[in-house]
């Protein structure tokens, strides 16, 4: 059995009560991702309140957001591709193979982070113009993105390697990783933006410093005696890397297509808003998307925390526990989204107000938040189903369901709805996609789950 020892608790993924495990692993992971959202949101809050340029600077940073999301998605390709495999190997009592997987992941994260930094440094300006930057917002967007890219390696390593802390059951350590960076960012932002009068550049510098500190914490833990598997670069294998990328392709595409949707979002808003209202609507969208991240990222934390339970017991052939974990994940996702739905419908104006003092922007943003979050409860089911399939190694099916939501349903709605409803019609694309994809994902998952688990009982071992 796998004992996860920590001075505050001992978690046994193979024997502890499933509901207890979900609370121990998913709740801290959810809180960690909730705090992680503050990285971006705190920057936007302070930037939106810079005297004289706040609204334009906020729109500029909003245009950077999907590019940063796209870059970050590569850390999920490796981290969420490798961590379920590590949990499965630990469930099979094969720690040496788990060690090999993490070593390959560390090497991949290093190479990817350097390559992406170089690539985006060359193409950032044309990308920003293509993705909705105007002559007024481009200087702010370019300044923020340039500095962020300099520290990109810290962001990718932190997100990617943190998955290997979670998959061993150290959810509280994982939460500390995020808390350290987020709270440091909250402290440094006003210092660099206002005290040092560095504006948008100050916000980016504060973010990079915070991510560097979080990265150092993750690496230190994975090198310490507390970690069951140690960080290293050895036993590199093309076969293992291929399996990691195959399994990680689903969470990678979930995040990457999110950025593509946001890019399309900004382009359509700029088009239908025109010179008069284009930058205004992109500013509104930045507020709305920031709010949505308070829902989707913590929910991703819930499923990330639950995945080791499914993967470990799937590796151990304990089908009853896998099913309990699956339903537990669904219940906690729906409960969380139900709570957030109440907030979304009742107090969206309070959230908008922290970004801007402009009454019209607050009014439009509050209305857009209500529209955007109408179907977040079904979205909880979609997240749980897709991430359960990923945890069980069903990458192709998970990515198909994810792509159906983002690239088929949502993009079509983003393009079609504004034709009839104008710029604000874009915001209706999210609830339509959330409801339709939840129905599809739940149906498919229920149809294949029992077959998949019964087949596992007959398999002698899991392929690498």
SVG drawing of the C-alpha trace seen along z (x, -y; Angstrom):
<svg xmlns="http://www.w3.org/2000/svg" viewBox="-30 -60 51 71">
<polyline fill="none" stroke="black" stroke-width="0.4" points="0.0,0.0 1.1,-3.6 1.4,-5.5 1.6,-9.3 3.3,-10.5 3.2,-14.1 3.5,-15.6 -0.1,-16.7 -1.7,-13.6 -1.1,-10.1 -3.0,-9.3 -3.3,-5.7 -4.6,-5.9 -5.4,-2.2 -7.2,-1.9 -8.4,-5.2 -12.1,-6.0 -12.7,-7.5 -14.7,-10.5 -11.9,-11.2 -9.3,-11.0 -11.2,-13.4 -11.4,-15.9 -7.7,-15.5 -6.5,-15.8 -9.1,-17.6 -9.9,-20.5 -6.3,-21.7 -5.7,-21.3 -8.9,-23.3 -7.8,-26.1 -4.3,-26.1 -5.8,-26.7 -8.2,-29.3 -5.2,-31.2 -3.3,-30.5 -5.9,-32.5 -4.9,-35.5 -1.6,-35.6 -3.3,-37.0 -6.3,-38.6 -4.3,-40.7 -2.2,-42.0 -5.3,-43.0 -6.9,-44.6 -3.9,-46.8 -3.4,-47.6 -7.1,-48.5 -6.7,-51.0 -3.7,-52.8 -4.6,-56.5 -5.3,-57.7 -4.4,-54.5 -6.2,-51.8 -8.9,-50.8 -6.5,-50.7 -3.8,-48.9 -6.3,-46.4 -7.4,-45.6 -3.8,-45.3 -3.0,-42.7 -6.3,-41.0 -5.0,-40.4 -1.8,-38.8 -4.0,-36.4 -4.7,-33.8 -1.1,-33.8 0.1,-33.2 -2.6,-30.4 -1.4,-28.8 2.2,-28.8 1.1,-27.4 -0.8,-24.6 2.5,-22.9 3.2,-22.4 -0.1,-20.4 1.0,-18.4 3.9,-17.1 2.7,-17.4 -0.8,-15.9 0.5,-13.4 3.2,-12.1 1.5,-12.3 -1.3,-9.8 1.3,-7.3 3.4,-7.9 0.3,-7.2 -0.5,-4.0 3.0,-2.7 2.9,-3.4 -0.4,-1.5 1.3,1.4 4.2,1.2 6.7,0.2 8.5,-2.9 11.5,-2.6 9.3,-3.0 7.6,-6.0 11.0,-7.5 11.9,-7.1 8.6,-8.8 9.2,-11.9 12.8,-12.2 11.6,-12.2 9.0,-14.8 11.6,-17.1 13.8,-17.0 10.8,-17.7 9.7,-20.7 13.2,-22.2 13.4,-21.8 9.9,-23.0 10.2,-26.1 13.4,-27.3 12.0,-26.6 8.7,-28.5 10.5,-31.5 12.7,-31.8 9.7,-31.2 7.3,-33.7 10.0,-36.4 10.2,-36.4 6.5,-36.3 4.9,-38.2 4.3,-41.6 2.5,-40.2 0.5,-37.8 -0.7,-40.6 -1.8,-42.6 -3.5,-39.6 -5.3,-38.8 -7.0,-42.1 -4.5,-44.7 -5.1,-48.2 -2.6,-51.0 -3.7,-52.2 -3.4,-48.8 -0.4,-47.3 2.3,-49.1 0.9,-47.8 0.4,-44.3 3.9,-44.1 5.6,-45.4 3.8,-42.9 4.3,-39.9 8.0,-40.6 8.8,-40.6 6.6,-37.5 8.5,-35.5 11.8,-36.3 10.6,-34.3 8.6,-31.8 10.8,-28.8 9.8,-29.4 6.1,-29.3 6.3,-26.1 8.4,-24.2 6.2,-25.2 3.0,-24.1 4.4,-21.0 6.4,-19.7 3.7,-20.5 1.6,-17.7 4.2,-15.3 3.7,-16.6 -0.1,-16.1 0.1,-12.6 2.0,-11.4 -0.7,-12.7 1.0,-15.8 -1.8,-18.1 -1.0,-20.5 2.6,-20.9 1.2,-21.5 -1.1,-24.2 1.9,-25.8 3.7,-26.0 0.9,-28.2 0.3,-30.1 3.9,-31.2 3.9,-32.6 0.4,-34.2 0.9,-36.0 4.3,-37.2 2.7,-38.6 0.0,-40.4 2.7,-42.1 5.0,-42.9 2.4,-44.2 1.6,-47.5 5.2,-48.0 6.5,-47.7 3.4,-49.2 2.8,-52.2 5.7,-52.7 8.4,-52.3 6.1,-53.8 6.7,-51.0 3.1,-50.5 2.4,-47.4 6.1,-46.5 6.0,-46.4 3.1,-44.0 5.0,-41.6 8.2,-41.8 6.3,-41.0 4.7,-38.0 8.1,-36.6 9.7,-37.0 6.8,-35.2 6.9,-32.4 10.7,-32.0 10.2,-31.6 7.4,-29.0 9.6,-27.1 12.5,-27.0 10.1,-25.6 8.8,-22.8 12.3,-21.7 13.5,-21.7 10.7,-19.5 11.1,-17.0 14.8,-16.7 14.1,-16.3 13.7,-13.1 10.0,-13.6 9.3,-12.9 8.9,-9.2 10.4,-9.9 13.4,-12.2 13.9,-14.9 16.7,-14.0 17.5,-13.9 18.4,-10.2 16.9,-7.1 15.6,-9.3 13.4,-7.3 11.6,-8.3 8.9,-5.7 8.2,-7.0 8.1,-10.6 5.6,-9.5 3.3,-7.9 3.5,-11.0 2.5,-13.3 -0.2,-10.9 -1.9,-11.0 -1.1,-14.7 -2.5,-15.7 -6.1,-15.9 -5.4,-18.3 -3.0,-20.2 -5.7,-20.7 -8.3,-21.6 -6.1,-24.5 -4.7,-25.3 -8.1,-25.5 -9.2,-27.7 -6.6,-30.2 -7.7,-29.8 -11.3,-30.5 -10.2,-33.6 -8.2,-34.8 -11.2,-34.4 -13.3,-36.1 -11.1,-39.2 -11.0,-39.3 -14.8,-39.1 -15.3,-41.7 -12.8,-44.1 -14.6,-43.5 -18.2,-44.0 -17.2,-46.7 -15.4,-48.7 -13.0,-51.6 -15.5,-53.1 -16.2,-50.1 -13.7,-47.4 -11.2,-48.1 -14.1,-48.7 -15.5,-45.2 -12.1,-43.6 -11.8,-45.2 -15.2,-43.8 -14.2,-40.4 -11.0,-40.5 -13.1,-41.0 -15.6,-38.2 -12.9,-35.7 -11.1,-36.6 -14.3,-35.7 -14.7,-32.5 -11.2,-31.4 -12.3,-31.6 -14.6,-28.7 -12.7,-26.7 -9.3,-26.7 -10.4,-25.6 -12.6,-23.0 -9.5,-21.8 -7.8,-21.6 -10.6,-19.4 -10.3,-16.9 -6.4,-17.1 -6.6,-16.2 -9.0,-13.3 -7.1,-11.9 -4.4,-10.1 -7.1,-8.2 -8.6,-7.0 -5.2,-6.2 -3.7,-4.5 -6.7,-2.2 -7.0,-1.6 -3.4,-0.4 -4.2,1.7 -7.4,3.2 -9.6,2.0 -12.6,1.3 -15.1,0.5 -12.8,-2.3 -12.4,-3.6 -16.2,-3.9 -16.6,-5.6 -13.9,-8.1 -15.5,-8.8 -18.9,-9.6 -17.2,-11.5 -15.5,-13.7 -18.8,-14.4 -20.5,-15.3 -17.8,-17.7 -17.6,-19.4 -21.4,-19.9 -21.5,-21.2 -18.7,-23.7 -20.3,-25.0 -23.7,-25.3 -22.1,-27.6 -20.4,-29.6 -23.6,-29.9 -25.3,-31.6 -22.5,-34.1 -22.5,-34.6 -26.2,-35.5 -26.3,-37.6 -23.1,-39.7 -21.2,-39.9 -21.1,-43.7 -19.0,-43.5 -16.4,-41.5 -16.4,-44.0 -16.0,-46.9 -12.6,-45.8 -11.2,-46.2 -12.7,-49.6 -14.7,-52.5 -16.4,-53.2 -20.2,-52.6 -20.9,-51.6 -18.1,-49.1 -19.3,-47.6 -22.9,-47.3 -21.9,-45.6 -19.4,-43.3 -22.0,-42.2 -24.6,-41.4 -21.9,-39.5 -20.9,-37.5 -24.5,-36.4 -24.8,-35.3 -21.4,-33.5 -22.0,-31.4 -25.6,-30.3 -24.6,-26.7 -21.6,-26.2 -23.3,-23.5 -23.5,-21.2 -19.9,-22.2 -18.9,-20.6 -20.1,-17.2 -18.2,-17.7 -14.9,-18.4 -15.4,-15.4 -16.1,-13.0 -13.3,-14.1 -10.7,-14.2 -11.8,-10.8 -11.1,-9.4 -7.7,-11.1 -6.9,-9.6 -7.7,-6.1 -5.4,-6.5 -8.1,-7.1 -6.5,-10.1 -8.1,-9.8 -11.6,-9.7 -10.9,-12.6 -9.5,-14.8 -12.4,-14.1 -14.9,-15.2 -12.8,-18.3 -12.4,-19.3 -16.2,-18.9 -16.9,-21.5 -14.3,-24.1 -13.6,-23.8 -16.9,-22.6 -19.6,-24.0 -18.1,-27.1 -16.2,-28.5 -19.2,-28.1 -21.4,-29.9 -18.8,-32.7 -18.8,-33.3 -22.6,-32.9 -24.2,-34.6 -22.8,-38.1 -24.2,-38.2 -27.7,-38.3 -27.0,-39.7 -24.1,-42.1 -20.8,-42.1 -22.5,-41.0 -23.9,-37.9 -20.4,-36.4 -21.0,-35.9 -23.9,-33.5 -21.5,-31.0 -20.2,-29.8 -23.5,-28.5 -24.5,-26.9 -21.2,-25.0 -21.3,-24.1 -24.7,-22.5 -24.3,-20.6 -20.9,-19.3 -22.0,-18.2 -24.8,-16.1 -22.4,-14.5 -19.6,-13.8 -21.8,-12.3 -23.5,-10.0 -20.2,-8.8 -18.6,-8.3 -21.4,-6.3 -21.4,-4.1 -17.7,-3.2 -16.8,-3.3 -18.0,0.2 -16.4,1.7 -13.1,0.0 -13.0,1.2 -14.0,4.8 -11.3,4.9 -8.7,3.7 -9.6,6.7 -8.5,9.0 -5.2,7.2 -2.0,8.5 -0.3,5.1 -0.6,1.6 1.4,0.7 3.9,-2.1"/>
</svg>
